[in-house]
Amino acid sequence: MYLYHIASLIKFVLGVLIMIITYTSINVYEDPIIGIGLGMLWLFIAARGASFYVFLGLQKFFREVSQERLVKDSYKLSLLFGIYVLINALFLLLWYRGKFLWIILLVGFIILQVVLFSEQKKTTNEFPHI
């Protein structure tokens, strides 16, 4: 159970360390590709690590399921959020960002979350006893 907490904390700390290393030892004017690449890596790892705790807190408030299920779902949601942040940052860097594209991405990720985390009713193939 605590493995998810430890992994998310390590990801957040690793993301912050990558940011510190990027801004203290790399001259982004001489190596813009390296600076942008490490910045994107920092953004993904830090967003994923920090959003785990945000999603865990929100789900504790809104959902009434087991603690284990909340932690697992929060960890999965943090991956989706990290991917969402990374895609948005890539579109910003490529100057391809617009309100219409933002709405499509937001709706797409919300639909993905609903599909992945909706409770599916299990059906059985048993015949009723007569």
GROMACS elastic network, one bead per residue, 0.5 to 0.9 nm:
[ bonds ]
;  ai    aj funct       b0    kb
    1     4     6  0.63087   500
    1     5     6  0.76484   500
    1    67     6  0.87062   500
    1    68     6  0.66260   500
    1    71     6  0.75116   500
    1    72     6  0.87325   500
    2     5     6  0.50977   500
    2     6     6  0.62039   500
    2     7     6  0.85462   500
    3     6     6  0.51127   500
    3     7     6  0.59958   500
    3     8     6  0.85247   500
    4     7     6  0.50786   500
    4     8     6  0.60710   500
    4     9     6  0.85039   500
    4    52     6  0.87894   500
    4    71     6  0.71154   500
    4    72     6  0.76962   500
    4    75     6  0.69835   500
    5     8     6  0.52528   500
    5     9     6  0.61360   500
    5    10     6  0.85748   500
    5    52     6  0.82355   500
    5    53     6  0.82132   500
    5    71     6  0.83647   500
    5    75     6  0.89402   500
    6     9     6  0.51387   500
    6    10     6  0.60882   500
    6    11     6  0.85739   500
    7    10     6  0.51157   500
    7    11     6  0.61629   500
    7    12     6  0.87005   500
    7    49     6  0.78687   500
    8    11     6  0.50172   500
    8    12     6  0.62234   500
    8    13     6  0.86400   500
    8    46     6  0.89549   500
    8    48     6  0.74164   500
    8    50     6  0.70773   500
    8    51     6  0.87277   500
    8    52     6  0.66366   500
    8    53     6  0.81450   500
    8    75     6  0.80809   500
    9    12     6  0.51479   500
    9    13     6  0.61894   500
    9    14     6  0.84714   500
    9    49     6  0.60841   500
    9    50     6  0.76110   500
   10    13     6  0.51240   500
   10    14     6  0.59034   500
   10    15     6  0.84279   500
   10    49     6  0.75282   500
   11    14     6  0.50161   500
   11    15     6  0.60202   500
   11    16     6  0.86160   500
   11    45     6  0.57288   500
   11    46     6  0.63421   500
   11    47     6  0.89254   500
   11    48     6  0.73812   500
   11    49     6  0.50153   500
   11    50     6  0.82494   500
   12    15     6  0.50788   500
   12    16     6  0.63116   500
   12    17     6  0.86808   500
   12    42     6  0.88947   500
   12    45     6  0.63584   500
   12    47     6  0.75027   500
   12    48     6  0.74421   500
   12    50     6  0.60045   500
   13    16     6  0.51137   500
   13    17     6  0.61631   500
   13    18     6  0.86208   500
   13    45     6  0.89204   500
   13    46     6  0.75014   500
   13    49     6  0.82064   500
   14    17     6  0.50230   500
   14    18     6  0.61384   500
   14    19     6  0.86000   500
   14    42     6  0.79918   500
   14    45     6  0.73788   500
   14    46     6  0.75335   500
   15    18     6  0.51266   500
   15    19     6  0.62806   500
   15    20     6  0.87380   500
   15    41     6  0.74949   500
   15    43     6  0.70963   500
   15    44     6  0.78916   500
   15    45     6  0.51897   500
   15    47     6  0.83899   500
   15    49     6  0.81843   500
   16    19     6  0.50182   500
   16    20     6  0.62310   500
   16    21     6  0.86488   500
   16    42     6  0.68869   500
   16    45     6  0.86856   500
   16    46     6  0.67251   500
   17    20     6  0.50438   500
   17    21     6  0.61006   500
   17    22     6  0.84110   500
   17    42     6  0.83481   500
   18    21     6  0.51203   500
   18    22     6  0.59389   500
   18    23     6  0.85982   500
   18    38     6  0.69932   500
   18    39     6  0.79129   500
   18    41     6  0.79286   500
   18    42     6  0.58329   500
   19    22     6  0.50469   500
   19    23     6  0.61918   500
   19    24     6  0.85035   500
   19    38     6  0.74987   500
   19    39     6  0.66599   500
   19    41     6  0.88585   500
   19    42     6  0.58601   500
   19    43     6  0.85200   500
   20    23     6  0.53781   500
   20    24     6  0.59902   500
   20    25     6  0.82995   500
   21    24     6  0.52955   500
   21    25     6  0.56965   500
   21    26     6  0.74373   500
   22    25     6  0.58511   500
   22    26     6  0.54225   500
   22    27     6  0.82772   500
   22    28     6  0.84421   500
   22    34     6  0.85704   500
   22    35     6  0.64026   500
   22    38     6  0.65632   500
   22    39     6  0.72561   500
   22    42     6  0.89995   500
   23    26     6  0.60189   500
   23    27     6  0.75418   500
   23    28     6  0.80359   500
   23    35     6  0.80938   500
   24    27     6  0.80532   500
   26    29     6  0.87544   500
   26    30     6  0.82711   500
   26    31     6  0.72562   500
   26    34     6  0.79707   500
   26    35     6  0.67907   500
   27    30     6  0.55356   500
   27    31     6  0.61422   500
   27    32     6  0.77868   500
   27    35     6  0.75727   500
   28    33     6  0.78882   500
   28    34     6  0.74437   500
   28    35     6  0.52001   500
   28    36     6  0.78663   500
   29    32     6  0.56669   500
   29    35     6  0.85766   500
   30    33     6  0.89818   500
   31    34     6  0.55214   500
   31    35     6  0.62852   500
   31    36     6  0.87050   500
   32    35     6  0.50056   500
   32    36     6  0.59475   500
   32    37     6  0.83388   500
   33    36     6  0.52216   500
   33    37     6  0.59361   500
   33    38     6  0.85013   500
   34    37     6  0.50705   500
   34    38     6  0.60352   500
   34    39     6  0.83115   500
   35    38     6  0.53311   500
   35    39     6  0.59367   500
   35    40     6  0.85602   500
   36    40     6  0.60794   500
   36    41     6  0.85504   500
   37    40     6  0.51843   500
   37    41     6  0.62500   500
   37    42     6  0.86015   500
   38    42     6  0.60079   500
   38    43     6  0.84647   500
   39    43     6  0.60718   500
   39    44     6  0.86499   500
   40    44     6  0.61827   500
   40    45     6  0.86117   500
   40    86     6  0.69375   500
   40    89     6  0.76649   500
   40    90     6  0.82788   500
   41    44     6  0.52548   500
   41    45     6  0.61516   500
   41    46     6  0.83936   500
   41    86     6  0.85927   500
   42    45     6  0.53382   500
   42    46     6  0.58195   500
   42    47     6  0.81633   500
   43    46     6  0.53959   500
   43    47     6  0.58236   500
   43    48     6  0.83505   500
   43    82     6  0.80222   500
   43    85     6  0.77140   500
   43    86     6  0.71489   500
   43    89     6  0.86604   500
   44    47     6  0.52985   500
   44    48     6  0.60542   500
   44    49     6  0.85516   500
   44    79     6  0.89268   500
   44    81     6  0.88084   500
   44    82     6  0.51525   500
   44    83     6  0.70505   500
   44    85     6  0.68917   500
   44    86     6  0.58811   500
   45    48     6  0.51987   500
   45    49     6  0.60656   500
   45    50     6  0.85767   500
   45    82     6  0.71802   500
   46    49     6  0.51107   500
   46    50     6  0.60087   500
   46    51     6  0.82623   500
   46    82     6  0.83083   500
   47    50     6  0.53812   500
   47    51     6  0.57724   500
   47    52     6  0.85378   500
   47    78     6  0.77329   500
   47    79     6  0.88714   500
   47    81     6  0.73962   500
   47    82     6  0.55473   500
   47    85     6  0.74412   500
   48    51     6  0.53355   500
   48    52     6  0.64263   500
   48    75     6  0.84489   500
   48    77     6  0.86810   500
   48    79     6  0.58127   500
   48    80     6  0.82474   500
   48    81     6  0.66021   500
   48    83     6  0.83927   500
   49    52     6  0.57216   500
   49    53     6  0.77065   500
   49    75     6  0.88412   500
   49    78     6  0.71655   500
   49    79     6  0.87826   500
   49    82     6  0.85712   500
   50    53     6  0.58553   500
   50    54     6  0.68731   500
   50    78     6  0.80925   500
   51    55     6  0.60022   500
   51    56     6  0.83352   500
   51    74     6  0.83004   500
   51    75     6  0.86209   500
   51    77     6  0.81819   500
   51    78     6  0.54190   500
   51    79     6  0.87594   500
   51    81     6  0.73448   500
   51    82     6  0.81127   500
   52    55     6  0.52908   500
   52    56     6  0.60389   500
   52    57     6  0.86344   500
   52    71     6  0.84131   500
   52    74     6  0.55395   500
   52    75     6  0.56352   500
   52    76     6  0.84321   500
   52    77     6  0.73220   500
   52    78     6  0.50502   500
   52    79     6  0.84907   500
   53    57     6  0.61222   500
   53    58     6  0.85637   500
   53    74     6  0.76802   500
   53    75     6  0.87875   500
   53    78     6  0.86837   500
   54    57     6  0.52687   500
   54    58     6  0.62200   500
   54    59     6  0.85962   500
   54    74     6  0.83885   500
   54    78     6  0.88462   500
   55    58     6  0.50612   500
   55    59     6  0.59383   500
   55    60     6  0.84461   500
   55    70     6  0.88591   500
   55    71     6  0.89047   500
   55    73     6  0.85452   500
   55    74     6  0.53082   500
   55    75     6  0.81970   500
   55    77     6  0.71847   500
   55    78     6  0.72918   500
   56    59     6  0.52333   500
   56    60     6  0.61401   500
   56    61     6  0.87009   500
   56    70     6  0.65236   500
   56    71     6  0.63895   500
   56    73     6  0.82439   500
   56    74     6  0.53273   500
   56    75     6  0.82522   500
   57    60     6  0.52274   500
   57    61     6  0.64508   500
   57    62     6  0.89253   500
   57    74     6  0.89651   500
   58    61     6  0.51771   500
   58    62     6  0.62942   500
   58    63     6  0.83034   500
   59    62     6  0.51008   500
   59    63     6  0.52840   500
   59    64     6  0.81661   500
   59    70     6  0.65986   500
   59    73     6  0.88119   500
   59    74     6  0.76702   500
   60    63     6  0.57635   500
   60    64     6  0.71001   500
   60    65     6  0.84461   500
   60    67     6  0.83140   500
   60    70     6  0.71540   500
   61    64     6  0.81036   500
   63    70     6  0.81787   500
   64    67     6  0.88617   500
   64    70     6  0.87713   500
   65    68     6  0.83762   500
   65    69     6  0.65713   500
   65    70     6  0.67669   500
   66    69     6  0.52930   500
   66    70     6  0.63654   500
   66    71     6  0.88354   500
   67    70     6  0.50656   500
   67    71     6  0.62705   500
   67    72     6  0.86990   500
   68    71     6  0.52656   500
   68    72     6  0.62595   500
   68    73     6  0.85995   500
   69    72     6  0.51882   500
   69    73     6  0.60050   500
   69    74     6  0.84012   500
   70    73     6  0.52535   500
   70    74     6  0.59920   500
   70    75     6  0.85696   500
   71    74     6  0.51171   500
   71    75     6  0.61888   500
   71    76     6  0.87281   500
   72    75     6  0.51660   500
   72    76     6  0.63572   500
   72    77     6  0.86484   500
   73    76     6  0.50892   500
   73    77     6  0.60541   500
   73    78     6  0.85297   500
   73   117     6  0.74522   500
   74    78     6  0.60557   500
   74    79     6  0.87531   500
   75    78     6  0.51093   500
   75    79     6  0.66157   500
   75    80     6  0.89765   500
   76    79     6  0.52613   500
   76    80     6  0.65567   500
   76    81     6  0.87601   500
   77    80     6  0.50317   500
   77    81     6  0.60809   500
   77    82     6  0.85130   500
   77   113     6  0.74551   500
   78    82     6  0.60399   500
   78    83     6  0.86065   500
   79    82     6  0.50450   500
   79    83     6  0.62667   500
   79    84     6  0.85770   500
   80    83     6  0.51678   500
   80    84     6  0.61310   500
   80    85     6  0.86752   500
   80   109     6  0.76290   500
   80   112     6  0.87781   500
   80   113     6  0.80702   500
   81    85     6  0.61167   500
   81    86     6  0.84986   500
   81   109     6  0.84281   500
   82    85     6  0.51716   500
   82    86     6  0.61279   500
   82    87     6  0.86380   500
   83    86     6  0.50300   500
   83    87     6  0.61164   500
   83    88     6  0.85793   500
   84    87     6  0.52588   500
   84    88     6  0.62374   500
   84    89     6  0.86351   500
   84   105     6  0.78347   500
   84   106     6  0.82700   500
   84   109     6  0.73992   500
   85    88     6  0.51628   500
   85    89     6  0.61187   500
   85    90     6  0.86044   500
   86    89     6  0.50988   500
   86    90     6  0.61433   500
   86    91     6  0.86645   500
   87    90     6  0.50910   500
   87    91     6  0.62688   500
   87    92     6  0.86670   500
   87   105     6  0.88489   500
   88    91     6  0.51456   500
   88    92     6  0.62457   500
   88    93     6  0.87184   500
   88    97     6  0.76657   500
   88   102     6  0.78493   500
   88   105     6  0.84413   500
   89    93     6  0.62014   500
   89    94     6  0.86076   500
   89    97     6  0.89840   500
   90    93     6  0.50829   500
   90    94     6  0.61427   500
   90    95     6  0.85664   500
   90    96     6  0.85496   500
   90    97     6  0.88519   500
   91    94     6  0.50752   500
   91    95     6  0.60842   500
   91    96     6  0.50640   500
   91    97     6  0.52019   500
   91    98     6  0.88022   500
   92    95     6  0.51206   500
   92    96     6  0.62135   500
   92    97     6  0.54097   500
   92    98     6  0.89257   500
   93    96     6  0.76966   500
   93    97     6  0.85170   500
   94    97     6  0.77463   500
   95    98     6  0.87690   500
   96   101     6  0.85861   500
   97   100     6  0.85200   500
   97   101     6  0.65968   500
   97   102     6  0.71585   500
   98   101     6  0.53190   500
   98   102     6  0.61080   500
   98   103     6  0.87074   500
   99   103     6  0.62102   500
   99   104     6  0.86675   500
  100   103     6  0.52391   500
  100   104     6  0.63141   500
  100   105     6  0.87302   500
  101   104     6  0.50593   500
  101   105     6  0.61466   500
  101   106     6  0.85296   500
  102   105     6  0.51795   500
  102   106     6  0.60700   500
  102   107     6  0.85599   500
  103   106     6  0.50765   500
  103   107     6  0.60224   500
  103   108     6  0.83415   500
  104   107     6  0.52736   500
  104   108     6  0.59505   500
  104   109     6  0.86069   500
  105   108     6  0.50020   500
  105   109     6  0.61367   500
  105   110     6  0.85349   500
  106   109     6  0.53090   500
  106   110     6  0.61671   500
  106   111     6  0.86138   500
  107   110     6  0.50815   500
  107   111     6  0.60963   500
  107   112     6  0.85023   500
  108   111     6  0.51876   500
  108   112     6  0.61319   500
  108   113     6  0.86839   500
  109   113     6  0.61462   500
  109   114     6  0.86030   500
  110   113     6  0.50935   500
  110   114     6  0.62247   500
  110   115     6  0.86254   500
  111   114     6  0.50658   500
  111   115     6  0.61000   500
  111   116     6  0.85062   500
  112   115     6  0.51806   500
  112   116     6  0.60496   500
  112   117     6  0.84870   500
  113   116     6  0.51473   500
  113   117     6  0.59015   500
  113   118     6  0.80390   500
  114   117     6  0.54170   500
  114   118     6  0.55393   500
  115   118     6  0.57004   500
  115   119     6  0.89599   500
  116   119     6  0.86983   500
  117   120     6  0.86830   500
  123   126     6  0.89148   500
  124   127     6  0.85750   500
  126   129     6  0.87650   500
  127   130     6  0.88241   500
